[in-house]
Amino acid sequence: MNPNLRRLLLLGVVPLVALLAALAASGCSGPNGLGQGDAAPSVSMQPRPEAVWPAWAGKTSWSPGAEASTRQPPPEPLKGVKVGKGGLAAMDPHTILRADPRTRPLADRSSIDRPGQAGLRPPMFLDLTGDKKPEMLVAADTESGRSVLTVYTERDGKVYPILFTSGRSLSVETIGPDLLVRTPCSEGGEQAVRFHWDGARMSTVSDIKSYRRTPQPSGAANPPGNARARPSSPASPSPGSP
């Protein structure tokens, strides 16, 4: 019995009927807070990363955490580029890259269809802003092994750059409406940066570095030359000793 209820009962404060009702109510619930016959609440499934360019996908599957992003001025539209009725999907990515000062040096590279080459990956189109109009994702691989990823959106017939990032052996995935960009770290392991549409651009919501733990070689605790000492046998008595 609950100690407080027992004390109140002895004092005559709680009627017996109320006490029985309280005990009956407390005895129906299980340890998880659910009564007998109550249905457990449904569990929402979290989205899993999906590769944007499968051939360039990373080989790890670590998940990012969460960090706050810094505020920046909104991006400016590209000059000299207008979007027609077909949207960004009907436009030549080379034309958009030439209009972007940051990607202009990469605009005339040839197209590639597999890793290990220098050039432009096939453009991809994904709705990252939630406006039912897909954004254009363009990635350029360079001879040095570094890659440049840019994302463009269309608004009122104008093209806006909403993401520019680069890295070595860059792989890109989607997690729901977010982008997850993975690059290997020079010290080993991987860096995973997650970008989310904030109303103006794809801003950073997480930047996580993960490292693999190197397994210790077998026998490392007892390296050669440091074998366990064995107890020595008693010395034999010398001739003439008692």
Phi, psi and omega in degrees: 000146177299128183302320181294317179295322180296319181293318179293326179294319179296329179279352180079017183277320184260124178295155182296323181297317179295323179296315179297322178294322180292319179293322179294321180292321182288338182274354182272333185277143176274178180295341179266007178087001180260138175280168179297128180087353179284139179278139177288145179295148180290149180255125180281135180280133178275140180294146178257150179298138176234130184292134175282312173247094185305323181295334180258017184290147177285169182256007180246168184219038178282148183256147181278165174259224182212136176218159179279146179260156180270149181278139179226160177296149181297149180292152179264148178292151177289140182276142175079013180233129176234144182263130179273195183293332181284354180075192182295332182295337180267002183261154177280121181299331177298323179296319180291320180295325178293328181282344180265117183302329183284334183250002182304320179296343182259357191294329186264013177287152180282165181278148177232159181233007179204160180292165178089003178239159176262132180154196182261128173290160177301134179296143178243153184230116183223144176275101181258347184257351178080015181260013179069009176243122186290142173276160177260127176250125180234131178234134179242128177260134183254169181295335182282353183096353177272155180231151178239128178245129175231146178233134181236143175236160181246135178212120180056040177078006180245153181257128180241129172282120184247358175201135173218118180211161182213163179178169180273137180049051187286130173237146187235135178227164174247142171234096189063233177273001184265159173253138176240117183252122182249137174219144177287148178270148180294333180273004186100156182090207188207149172248129180238118181247127181253131181244141181225142179292124182251012182102343179230325183203175171274104184259158182285127174248346174202149177215097190243132172253128180238144182233139175282140178273120182286122180294143180283130180301146178296137181084005181293332181290336179233076182296160179304139181092350180237045180293157180297139180286138177258142179297134181281148179284150181302141181293142178288138180295140180285154178302136179091353180278154182289000000 
